[in-house]
Amino acid sequence: MSTKTNFKRIALVAVAALGMGVLSSAPSQAVIPAASLSLTASATAGTAGLVAGTASDSSTGATVTVTFLGVTAVTDSVSLSIAPKSKPAAAAAYPQGLFTLVDTSSSTTVPTVQGVTDPGAGANTLLTAYTTVGTVESTTAVGIGVGATGNRYVTASFKVHMESSTARAAGSYVYTVTATPFDAAVAGGIRTASAVSVDVTITVAAGSKVASSAYSKATLTQGSSFAGVIGGADSVVSVVSTAATTTRAVIRVDLRTSTNTQTADESVTVSTTIGSVGNSAGVAIGKNVTMNYPVATGYLDVLVFSDGIAGTATINISSTSVTFAPKTVTFYSTTATKLAVISGTTVLGTGANTMTGGSAGTIGVIWVKATDANGNVVVANAAGTSGVFAYSSSKTVVTDSGTACAYNSVIGYHTCSLTGALAGSATITVANSSTNENEATVKGDKSVAVTVTNANPATLKLAFNKASYAPGEKGYILISALDSAGKALPSAERANLLAAGGITATGSFSGTQPTLSAVTYTPAARVAAVDGINSTDAVAMIEFFAPYSGTSLKITATGGSLLPAAGQVEVSATATIADSGAAALAAVTALATTVASLRTLITTLTNLVLKIQKKVKA
């Protein structure tokens, strides 16, 4: 900042200080005539647009205007202060009153206007910031000073309004605005005996209480408390049907007015076909309930309880003015009537065996869909445990006997991890008993034959998941380790399965380029529901997007130090990409052939019709 600019700012502050009475340079006999000081308030003070719960600004303020004769230039000033007088009984506190300067055009001189602190302490202490038209002051007092010319009338209009941090109840708020002259040339300065006051009223309307479908929301989440975002996506809720006072799900109802404010006040009616609802933890009221909406809270939590009936509940919610889309809650029985088995992989290693990581995390090698008599997925049995257990026909090969399978909410299946002990074969059966397979009331719809191997990796295999791709189509590069017999090995981390440099590709990819430089991979069995492809053999996947032009893709890699010397050789795989131009040309040619055939047929039919017409005439 330049020295010249600094001097200008110092001069401005000095001029303002003189105008507010901090400095004195006027003759002692020059004072503001008491008769010239007037203070008026607008007849319709602060009623437009202000409702309970909304922000207040100068557009909703009351207008006050102060006028006085400034005898001595620069030194004479008047302070405006605001004090609370009355408020609605429902209001806990007074919101602070604020001033906003709106007009000084009626003055016959150019006044100075600034915020001041403590106008009753014998001097108008200046704030550092100048006030301009439209600026909201953060204090409850302002000072209006005479400009550079004396013996001129000063007129300034302000909006008086309320700050927004204090809650405002509906009703009338009355504030007293006081104008007190200050004469820098008079001992004591402030002349309280000459002060004038006026009351301003700011009326806060109750606001609309009618709910609007445009802004009101109802959101469902599973659990004993609301765990979502108002107006967000509903959760998929599947809960046990066992009758209990435990809250199974919560529907948060948020009623809003047409101006998107929380002043809507309508009763809320909730009905459900299964289970019951309420609005207090541990208290189920019934299946068809009308509840009061807590306006002060700003939302209503509808609690959902199970009543012992299994099935899919439809929950309807409405207020006086708004009907929400029905919500769905599945109440499952704790008794599974069917265990549908999917085999993820049949090749196991010694030790713990799991499958794809995917979006579902680490899961077991056998998947089981447990359903009740209604076809709903059973998450847990009556004891609260999984209710699905794995048994091995040969405990020396696979040690599992009544091992609990874990439910995975991402995929909706129980998955069973198995432990291999010795190389060999075993048959795995799932059942709903944790103690004795033979006593189970429900068994899996099929058993799974598995083989345990402790063979070492011997060769590397590269492959594409398809032989050919359409232009731009998503595909996968598959990497696997094989034993000396050419059979895929189970899921495991394979350090240095590839030689340094990883995979080399001949041909280009579209979109995001795949990373091909890694040399260590963890192949795992893959299921389309999680990974996009099915592979019972353990493979590592690299996603890519095919090029847009017709060509071929070739990938090449060399076996790494994990493999024996005979396996440290180059392997490759090739896929073709359809030529979009050639395909389009072939389609056009086929269409042209079809059109020519149709024309020939039409000509033949026309000639036939003409012959028939001639015979009829004859």
N, C-alpha and C positions, 0 to 999 in steps of 0.2 A: 504494500500500500504506500502511495507516495506521501511525502510530507505535506504537500498542498492539500491532498484529500483529508489528511488528519486534521489540519487546521480548519477546514470547512466543517467537519463533524463536530469539533470542539466548539466552533462558533454557533452551530445549530443548537447544541445542548445548552449553551450559555443563554441564547435567545429564549429558548423554551423555559429555562429555569427562571428567567426574569418574569416571563409571562405567568408562571404558576406561583410566583411569590417566594421562591427560594432566595432570590437575590433582590435587593431593593435599590432603586435609583430614582424614585419619584419624590416630588415634594410632599411634605407631611400632610398638607391640607387637601390632597387629591384623594378622594374616596369614591366608591361606587354608590350612587344615590340609591337608598333603600327602595324608593318608589318605583325605580326602573326595573327591579328584579321581579320577574314573573316565571312561573313554572306551570305548565299545563300538561294534561294527559289526554290521550285519544278517548273518544266516547265508547268505541267498541274495542276494548283492550284485550288483545291476546287470545282470541277465541278461534281463529281460523286454523283448521287443519291439525289441531293438537289433541291427541287422544291418549288415554292412559297406556303406558308402556312404549310410547314412541319417543323419538328424539325431539328436542326443542331447539329452535334456532331463531334467527331474526325474523323469519317469515311468520312465526307464530307469536311474536312479541307484542307488547303494548308500546305505543309511541309516546314519549315525553319530550317536551320542547322547553328549553330555558332561554330567556332573553334578559339582557341587562345592558346598562350604559357603562362602558369602560372609559373612565375619565383619563387615566394615565396609561399611555402606550406601554406595552411590554409587561408592566408590573401588576396590573389589576387582573384578578381571576376569580372564578366561581367553581367550587367543588360540588359534584353531584355524588351522593351516596345513596345506597339502597339498603333497607332493613325489612325483614319479614314482619308481617302484622297478623295474618290469620291464614289458616289452611283447613282442608277437610279433616274431619275427625279420623278418617281411615288412613290419612297420611302419617307415617311414623316420624318424618322429619321434613324440614323446609329444604327444598332444593336451593342452591345458591343462586342469587339473582345476578345477571350479567348485563353489561351495556354493550351495544353495538352502535357506533356512529353511522347515521344515515344521511344527514344533510346539514350544511352550513351556508347554503347559498343565499339566505335572507340576511346575513350579516352585512353591515356597511364597512367592515374591515375584514381582513383575512385573519381569523383567530388561530390560535394554537390549541390543539386538543391532545391530551395525553392521559394515560392511566396514572393514578396516584395511589400512594399507600398512606393509611392512617390520616384521613383528612381532618380529624379533630385534635391532632396533637400540637397545634400551633404553627404548622407549616405544611404546605403541600409538597411532600417529598416526591420528586419526579421519578418515573420509571424511565428506563433507557430507550424503549422503543416508541417511536411516534405512532399515533393512531391515524389511520386513513379511513375514508368512507368504506363501510363494509367489513371492517376488522372487528372481531369479537374480542373484548377485553377479558382477561382472566381474573380481574379483580372486581370488587363491588363499588368502586369509586372511580370517577374520572374528573379531570380538571379542564376548564375552558378558559383560556387566557386571551387578553386583548392583543391584537397584532401590533404591527409597527406604528400604527396611527392611533392617537388618543381621541377622546371625545367621539367615539363611534359606538353604535349598538352592535352587540354580539348576539347572534341567534344560532343555536345548535339543536338538532333533533337526534334523539337516540331511540333505539329499540331496547326495551327491557324484557328479558326472557330468562328461562331457568336452565341451569346445567342439567345434563342428562344422566349423570352417574347415580343420582338418588332416585329411588323408585317413586313414581308419582301415581297417587290414587286419583280417581275422577273427582271433580269438584272445583271450587274457586280458591285460588291462592292470591292473597292480597299482600302487596309490598308497598312500603312508603318510600318515596324518593324525595330527598331533601337537597335543596340548593343553598349553599352557604357561601357568602362573599368573602373574599380574601383581599385585604389591602396591604400590600407590602410596606407602604409608607406609614401605616398606623401601628401603634404599639400593640403587640399581641397578634396582629395580622388578621386572624379569623374573627368575624363579627357574627357570632351565633344569634344575637338578638335580631339580626336582619334576615335570618334564614327563612325560607318558605318551603312548604312541603305539599305533596300531592300523592294520593293513593292510586295505584294501578292494580287492576285485577287481571289475572291470567286464568282463564277457565279451561280446565282439562275435561273434555267430553269422555263419557264412558266408552265410546267406541263401539264398533259393530260387534255383536255377539253371534252373528250368523256364520256358520262354518262354510268354507268354500272348497269344492272338490278340486279346484285348481292347485291349492296349496296344502290341503290336509293329506296326511299320510298314515298308513298302518303298516308296520314292519314286523315280521315274524323271525324269531331266533330260538334255537334250542338251548335248554339249560334253565337253571333256577333264577337267572337274572338276565336282563336284556344285554346282549353282547354285540349288537350291530350298530348301524348308523341309521338314524331316522331317514326314511325315504330310500334306503339302500335296498339291495336285493334280499328277498326272503331266503332264509336258510331252508335246506331240505331237512325236515324234522322226522326222525324215526325214533320212537321211544317205547319203552316197555308198557304193556297194558295193565300190569298189576295195579290194583287199586291202592292208592297211597295219598298222603297229604303233601308229598313232594311235588314241587313245581317242575313240570316236564318241559314247558316252553313258555315264552313270553311274547305277547303281541303289543308293541308300543304304538298307541294311537295318539297322533299329534294333530289337533284341530287348529286350523288357521282361518282367518277371515279373508275376504277378497283383497285386502291390502297386505296380506301375508303377515299379520300380527297375531300374537298369542292371546287375543282377547275373546276368541270364540268360546261360547259357553252353552253347550248343548249336551243333553244326556246321551249316553252311548249304549246301544243295545247289542248284545253278543249272544249268538246261539250256536250250538255245536251238535252234530249228529252222534258223536261218540265222545266219551269223556265228559268233563265238566269244566266250568270256568269260575274265576273269582278275581278279586283285586287286592287280596291280602295273602301273604305267605302262609301256607298251611291251612287255608280256609277255602274249600271248594263250595261255591254257592249253589250252582245248578247248571242246567243245560241251556236255559234261556233266561238271560239276566240283563236288566237295565241298570247302568251304573252312572253315578254323578261324575261329571268331568271336572278335575281339579284345575281351574284356570290359573291359580297362583303357581302351580308346579309347571304348567305348560305342556303336560302330556299325561296320558293314562296308560298304565301297564296292566294289560289283561293277562292273567295267569291261567295256564292250561294244566289240568290235572287228569290223570288216568283213573278210570272207574272199574277196571277189570274186564272190559269188553275190548276184544281185538278187532282191528279193521282200520279203514282209512276215514278219518273224520273230516267233514267239511265245516269250517267255522265261518259264519257270516257276521259281519260287523257293520253297523250303521249308526249315524247320529241323526238328529232331526232333519238335517239338510244334505248329508253326504252318505252314500253307500259305497263301501270299499269292495274291492275284488275279494272273493272268498279265499280263505287260507286253508291249507291242507296239512294235516298232521297224521302220520301213520303210527298206530298203536299195534305193536307186534306181540304175539303170544310168546311166552317163554318156552313153549313146547314146539320143537321143530318136528315137522312131519316128513320132510324131505331133505336129504343131503346130496346135492348135485356136485359131482367131483370133476375137476379139470386137472389134467397132468401137465405141469409146466415143463418138467424135464425128467427123463428116466435114467440119466447118468449122474451118479453122485460120487463125491470124493470122500476120503476119510476125514472125520471131523464134522463140524457143523456145515450144513448145506442150505444156502438161500438162493434167491432168484434175483430178477431184475431190480435195479434201484429205482429208475423211473420217477414219476411224480408221486408214487405211492411209498417210496422209501424201500428199505430192505424187507423183502417178504419171503414167505416159505415157498418150497418147490411144488407143493400141491395146494390147489385152491378149492374151497368148498363153499357153495352157496346154500346156506341153511335157511329154509323158509317154513312158515307155519301153514295152517290149513287154508288161510286166505291168500297164500302166495306172497306174503310180506316177509322181508328179510328178518331173520332172528339174530339179534346182536349178542344176547346173553341168555343163559338159562335161568331157572327160578332161583338158583343160588347166586346169581350175579356173575358166574364165570362164563367162559366161552361157550360151553355146551357142545363143542366139537373136539374130538380127541383122535389121535393117530396111533395105530397098532401095526407092528411089523411081524411078518410071519417067521422071520429068522432074526432073533435078537443078537446073534453073533455077527451078523452082517450089518443090519440096521438096528440100533439099540432101542428105538422108540417103543414104548408100551404104555398107552394111555397118556401120551404127551398132548397137552392142551395146544390147540391151534389158536392163533390170535386173530381177532376181527380187525379188518382194515377199513375204516370209514370212507377212504378215498375211492376204493374200488367196490365196496360192498360185499367182500368175500372174507371168510376165515382162511388164513393161509397157514400151512403146516411146514415148519422147518424140520428136517430130518438129520440124524447123526449117523454117519457111516463109520463102521468099526473095522471090518475086514473086506477084502475084495470078494465079491460074490453077488448073488442075486437074492432078492426078497420081494414079497408082495405086501403092499401097504393098504390097510383098510381103515376107513374113518367111521366113527360111531359116536353116539350121544352119551356114552357111559365113560367115566374116568377111571373106573376100577376094574371092569371086566367086559371085554369085548363081547363075550357070549351073552351077557345080561342086557346088552343094549336093546332098546326098543326101536331105534332107528339106526340104520347103517347107510353108508354111502351107496349111491346108485351103481357104482362100479369100484373095483379095486385097481391099484396101479402097480405094475411090475417095474422094479428099479434095479439097476446094476451099480455096485460100488466098485470103483477102480482106483488103484493107487499108481497107475502108469505115469511115466514121465512124458513131458512134451517131446515130440520127435520132429515134427514138421510144422510149418506155418501155412495157413490157408487164407487167401484173399478171395472175396466174392462180392458181386453186386446182389441186391435183393431181387432184382429183375434182370431179364436178358435185354430188354429194350425199354426206352422211356419216351414219353411225349416231350416236345420242347417245353422247357421250364418246369417239368414235373419234379416233385420231391423224391429223392431216393436215398439209399443207405449203402455205405461200404461196410462189409461184414468181415471181421477179423477173428480167427479162431485158432486154437492150438490142437493138433491131432497127435495121437499116440503112434507107435510104430506100426500098428495095424490099420492106421488111417481113420480111426474112430475119434470123434470129438471128445475132449476132456471136459470135466465139470467146471463150474464157475470157480474162479480163483484169480488173484492178482498174478499176472505174468510179467515179471520184470525183465526187460531186454528181450522181449519176444521178437522184436524187430531190430535190425541193425541200425546204426546211427544214420540219421537222415529220415527215417520213417518211410512214408509212402511217396512215390513219385507219380504224378498224373500226366498223361499225354492227352491233350484236349483241355478245353476250358469249362468252367462252371459258371452258372449265372447266379445273381443275387449274392448273398453273403458267402465268402470263400471258406471252404472247410479247412480246418487245421489238420495237416497230414504228417507233421514232423515228430509226433510222439513215438516212443519205442516201447513203452510199458502200458499194458492194457489189462482190464479186468473183464473178461468175457462172462456173460451171464445169459441164462435162458430168457426169452422175450415173449411177451404176450401183447397182442394188438391193442387190447383195452387200455394198456398203459404205455406201450412203446411204439405203437404204430405198425409193428410187424409181429408175426408169429415165428418163433424159432425154438424148438425144444432142445436144439444143440446150443451150448453156451457160446455166444458171439459178442464181440464188442462192436458198437455201431458208430459210424461217422455220417452225419446227415449232410446232404448236398442238394443242389438244385441243378437239373440238367440244363445244358446250353439251349438257346432258342433256335439254332440252326441245325440242320441235319448233319450228323457227323458220328464219330464213335469216341468212346472214352476208354482209356486203358490205364490201369493202375498197376504199379510194380513195387515190390519190396523184397528185401533179403532177410532171411531168418537171422535172428540175433544170437547173442552169446548164451541165452537160456537153452538153446537147442544144441544137440550134438553136431559135430563137424558136418556130418552128412546132411543135416537139416538146414545148414547155414548157406542156403542157395536162393537164387532169385525165383520168386513166384509172381504170377500176374493174373489179372482178370479183365475181361473186355465186355462192354455194353454198347449197344447202338442207340442213336437218337434219331427219331423219325424226322424226315425232311418235311417241314410244314409247307413249303412251296410245292413240293412234289405231291404231297397229300392233297393239297388244294386243287392242283391240276388234275389229279386222278378223279377227284370228286366232280369237277366240271365236265371231264370227259364222260364219266358215267352218267351224269345228268343229260348230256347231249345225246348219248345213245338212247336213253330212256325216252327223250322227247321225239327222236326220229322214229322209234318204235310206235309211239302213240300216234304220230302223224300217219304212218302206214296203216295202222288199224282204223283210224278215222276215215281215211280214203276208201278202204275196203268196205266199211260199213255204209258209207255214202253211196257207193256204186250198187251195193246190194239193195238199198232202199229205192234207188232209181229203177232198178229192174222190176222190183215188186210193183211199183207204181204203174209201169208200162203194161204189165200183165193185167192189172186191175182195170185199166182203161180199155184194153182190148176185149 
